[in-house]
Amino acid sequence: MDTQGIIQHLRAERDSINSAIEALEENNSSSAPRAHAKGPKKRGGISAAGRRKLSQMMKARWAARRKAATNRTTPTKASSAGKKK
């Protein structure tokens, strides 16, 4: 290919790229960002009474677990005070 043919080919590609860019820009500008239909995020979802009840339940649960753990970890041993070597 001669230099003129290459230049013509590159210009044709440039024109097609420019037209594609323009089409995308038009499409993008017509779809302006919309405001969210939803309001702000809600937080929480549990009442003060519900929190209090949950707190009491969890305290009871952890107390029971601590009690079970202390019963399990303290094996019954015979007193070693009376043993002599």
MODELLER restraints for C-alpha pairs under 7 A, 6 or more apart:
rsr = mdl.restraints
at = mdl.atoms
